Amino acid sequence: MGRSVSYPIGAIVAFRLIENKEEGDLDWEYECQVEDIISTAREVFPSLVPHDGWRGREDRILLRNAYADCGISIYCDLAAIWLAERDDSFYWEADYSRPRTGRAQRWLEQVSGKFSQMFGELRQIGSFSNGEAVFERIEARTAEVSKAAAR
């Protein structure tokens, strides 16, 4: 059975390739991606602070605020940069006394467009029954729409 890159359920997800130019060091390219995600996301969403953690075995948390985790998951050379409502015990304990989940969903709705625009290079257009996903480049789709509009 095939598979694709992991990401948390319900997350806002942007996909991009980890370029391995000239058969270089993939680990180095990955760490460059991580640094870029952290600096870009913190600049645009200042409430996100660095956090070193994991959701399960495949989803690495890079940043966190009161409502959401921002992270990266990889499979081969495909990276999923994601933003998802927090799912840790401290969050749910705080939610018990002062509900946060509604505010978290609202914040995620507000930032989803900008997040996808900042990090998305690929769009998932479907998946096969065996779990393998199919993607298209976002630029290619934009250029195709522009050509059609010009006609």
N, C-alpha and C positions, 0 to 999 in steps of 0.2 A: 504494500500500500504506500502511495506517495504521501508527501506532506509539504507544507509550506512554512513560512516564518510564523512564529508564535507571537501573540500579543494578548493583553488582558481582554476579557469579554466586556463589551460595551465601550471600548476605548475609541478615541478619535485617533486615527492612524494615518501616517504619511509614510510612503515607501520610497526608498532610494537604493541605488546600487552602491556598494563599497568598491570603488574603482581600484583594481589591482594592476596599475600601469606597469608595463615592462616586467611582469612577473615579480614584482616587488614583495615586500613583507606585508601580508594581509593584516597581521596584528597591528602593525604601525598605522596602516590606513584606518583600521577600526578605531584606534585611540585618537587619531586626528578627527574622525567623525564625532566621537564622544566629546572632545574639547569644543568642536564647532557647535554642537547641539547645546551644550551647557552655556557657552558665552552668548549665543544668539537668543536662546530662550530667556536667559536672565536679563538681557537688554530689553526685550520686548515685554516680558512678564516679570516685573521686579519682585513680585511676591514669592516667586520660586527661589528656593535656596538649595544649595548642594546637599544631597543625601546619598549615602552609599547603602544600597539594599537590593533585595531581590523579591520578585513575586514568582513563587515557584522556582523552577530550575532554569528557565530560559529568558525571563523578562527582568532585565536589570533596571533598577530605579536610579536615575541620575539626579533628579531634582524633585522637590516636594514643597507644597504650601499647605495651608490649613484644609484644603479641599481635594487636592489632586496630586497624583504622582506623574512625573514625566520620565520616560525611559526609552530604552532601546532593546530590541531583540534582533538577533541575526540568524540566518540560515544560509549557509554557503556564502554568497556575496550579496545577498539581499538583506537590507536593514529595514525594520519597521520602527519608526519613531512614533511613540504613542503618548497620549495624555488620557488618564483615566481617574475616576473618582477613587480616593484612597480606600484601601481595604485592609487596614491593620487594626489591631486591638485598641490602640490609643485613640484612633479616629472614632471607632464605634462606641468606646466608653464616653468620649466627649459628646458624641451625638446623642447619647442617652439622656444627658442632663440639658443639653442645648442642641436641638436638632440642627444638623449641618447638611444633611443630604440634599434638601431642596436648594439651598444656597450653592452647594457644589454643582448640582446639575445646571443651575442658572449660569454659573461662572463658566462651565465647560461649553455651554451653548454660545456664550458671548465670545469666547476666544477660538472656537473651532475653525472658523473661516481663515483667520490670520495664521493659525497654527499650520493648517494644511497648505496654505500658500507659501509659508516660510520653508517648510521641510519636504513637501511633496515633489518628487520627480517622476514617480510612477503612480498609476491608478490601477487598482485591481478591478478588472472588468468581469471576472467570473472565476469559477473553480470547477474542476472535474469531480466526479463522484468518488475518486480515490483520494481527494484532499489537495491535489496539486492546483495551484492558483495560476491565473493568466493575467498578465499586466500589459499596459500600454504606457508609452511615454506621454507625459502631460503636454510637453511642447509640441509633439507631433499632432496630437488631437487639436490643440489650439490653432496650429498652422492649417490643418484640414478644415476647420470651421471658418477660418479667415478666407481661405480660397473659395469655399462654397458661397460665402457672403458676397465676395467680389464678383461672382458670376452674374 
